[in-house]
Amino acid sequence: MTIVFHRDFKKKYHKLSPKIVKKLDDRLSLFSKDEFNPVLNNHALKGKWLGYRSINVTGDMRAIFKRDSESALFVIIDSHSNLYR
């Protein structure tokens, strides 16, 4: 599976603290090996994010992506409260 990053995801990524970046990199590595690992809490979303999925990066940070047969497009990373208003 190929992991692709949307430009909005890249913008947010560069603004993250080094601690969160390390955690995200670890989670993406785990995701590439087993996208349904229980640690990730990979789940489908509803509402304005219908058709997308989310993984947990930290207790509050989430990475939202859209999956197709060959790749996962990560579109945004932000706190739970900012994403699900």
Backbone hydrogen bonds in HBPLUS format (Angstrom, degrees):
<---DONOR---> <-ACCEPTOR-->    atom                        ^
c    i                          cat <-CA-CA->   ^        H-A-AA   ^      H-
h    n   atom  resd res      DA  || num        DHA   H-A  angle D-A-AA Bond
n    s   type  num  typ     dist DA aas  dist angle  dist       angle   num
A0002-THR N   A0070-GLU O   3.14 MM  68  6.47 166.4  2.16 146.8 150.3     1
A0072-ALA N   A0002-THR O   2.86 MM  70  6.35 148.3  1.96 160.7 170.4     2
A0004-VAL N   A0072-ALA O   2.88 MM  68  6.08 172.2  1.89 157.9 158.9     3
A0074-PHE N   A0004-VAL O   2.83 MM  70  6.20 161.1  1.87 169.2 163.4     4
A0006-HIS N   A0074-PHE O   2.91 MM  68  6.06 173.6  1.91 166.3 164.4     5
A0009-PHE N   A0006-HIS O   3.02 MM   3  5.21 122.1  2.37 101.9 116.3     6
A0010-LYS N   A0006-HIS O   3.06 MM   4  6.46 157.8  2.12 153.1 159.4     7
A0011-LYS N   A0007-ARG O   2.98 MM   4  6.24 153.4  2.06 145.9 152.5     8
A0012-LYS N   A0008-ASP O   3.14 MM   4  6.37 164.7  2.17 146.7 149.8     9
A0013-TYR N   A0009-PHE O   2.83 MM   4  6.00 156.5  1.89 151.5 159.2    10
A0014-HIS N   A0010-LYS O   3.16 MM   4  6.37 156.7  2.22 149.1 152.2    11
A0015-LYS N   A0012-LYS O   3.01 MM   3  5.24 146.6  2.13 105.5 115.9    12
A0016-LEU N   A0013-TYR O   3.18 MM   3  5.38 161.0  2.22 108.0 113.9    13
A0020-ILE N   A0017-SER O   3.07 MM   3  5.35 118.0  2.47 105.0 119.0    14
A0021-VAL N   A0017-SER O   2.97 MM   4  6.25 161.8  2.00 158.6 164.5    15
A0022-LYS N   A0018-PRO O   2.99 MM   4  6.16 159.7  2.03 146.8 151.2    16
A0023-LYS N   A0019-LYS O   3.13 MM   4  6.38 158.7  2.17 142.1 147.9    17
A0024-LEU N   A0020-ILE O   2.78 MM   4  6.00 161.0  1.81 154.8 160.2    18
A0025-ASP N   A0021-VAL O   2.87 MM   4  6.07 163.1  1.90 151.7 156.2    19
A0026-ASP N   A0022-LYS O   3.00 MM   4  6.25 154.9  2.07 145.9 152.7    20
A0027-ARG N   A0023-LYS O   2.91 MM   4  6.20 156.5  1.96 148.5 155.2    21
A0028-LEU N   A0024-LEU O   2.81 MM   4  6.05 157.5  1.86 156.2 162.3    22
A0029-SER N   A0025-ASP O   3.02 MM   4  6.16 150.2  2.11 141.5 149.4    23
A0030-LEU N   A0026-ASP O   3.02 MM   4  6.29 156.9  2.07 145.7 152.0    24
A0031-PHE N   A0027-ARG O   2.76 MM   4  5.96 153.7  1.83 145.2 153.6    25
A0032-SER N   A0028-LEU O   2.93 MM   4  6.12 152.8  2.00 144.4 150.0    26
A0033-LYS N   A0030-LEU O   3.11 MM   3  5.26 133.5  2.34  99.3 111.8    27
A0034-ASP N   A0030-LEU O   2.86 MM   4  6.08 163.5  1.89 159.1 164.1    28
A0037-ASN N   A0034-ASP O   3.11 MM   3  5.49 152.5  2.18 125.8 122.2    29
A0040-LEU N   A0037-ASN O   2.98 MM   3  5.71 144.1  2.11 123.2 131.3    30
A0041-ASN N   A0038-PRO O   3.23 MM   3  5.32 138.4  2.41 100.8 111.5    31
A0056-ASN N   A0040-LEU O   2.79 MM  16  5.23 170.2  1.80 149.6 152.4    32
A0043-HIS N   A0054-SER O   3.07 MM  11  5.56 153.1  2.15 148.2 156.7    33
A0054-SER N   A0043-HIS O   2.92 MM  11  5.56 150.6  2.01 150.4 159.5    34
A0045-LEU N   A0052-TYR O   3.01 MM   7  5.73 152.0  2.09 159.5 151.9    35
A0049-TRP N   A0046-LYS O   3.31 MM   3  5.51 150.3  2.41 129.6 124.7    36
A0050-LEU N   A0047-GLY O   3.10 MM   3  5.36 154.0  2.17 121.2 119.0    37
A0052-TYR N   A0049-TRP O   2.95 MM   3  5.56 150.9  2.04 146.9 148.0    38
A0053-ARG N   A0065-PHE O   2.81 MM  12  5.42 165.5  1.83 165.1 169.6    39
A0065-PHE N   A0053-ARG O   2.89 MM  12  5.42 162.1  1.92 148.8 154.6    40
A0055-ILE N   A0063-ALA O   2.99 MM   8  5.46 150.5  2.08 146.0 155.4    41
A0063-ALA N   A0055-ILE O   3.04 MM   8  5.46 161.5  2.07 152.8 158.7    42
A0057-VAL N   A0061-MET O   2.91 MM   4  5.27 174.0  1.91 145.6 143.8    43
A0058-THR N   A0061-MET O   3.44 MM   3  5.03 160.6  2.48 120.6 124.6    44
A0080-HIS N   A0060-ASP O   2.75 MM  20  5.46 137.1  1.93 150.9 164.2    45
A0062-ARG N   A0078-ASP O   2.87 MM  16  5.73 168.8  1.88 165.1 165.9    46
A0078-ASP N   A0062-ARG O   3.09 MM  16  5.73 154.0  2.16 156.4 163.6    47
A0064-ILE N   A0076-ILE O   2.89 MM  12  5.48 166.6  1.91 163.2 167.8    48
A0075-VAL N   A0064-ILE O   2.84 MM  11  5.88 150.0  1.93 148.0 158.1    49
A0066-LYS N   A0073-LEU O   2.91 MM   7  5.21 150.3  1.99 134.5 142.3    50
A0073-LEU N   A0066-LYS O   2.84 MM   7  5.21 167.4  1.85 158.6 156.5    51
A0068-ASP N   A0071-SER O   2.95 MM   3  5.55 167.8  1.97 167.8 167.9    52
A0083-LEU N   A0079-SER O   3.08 MM   4  6.29 153.0  2.16 154.8 162.4    53
A0084-TYR N   A0080-HIS O   3.06 MM   4  6.11 159.3  2.11 158.4 162.5    54
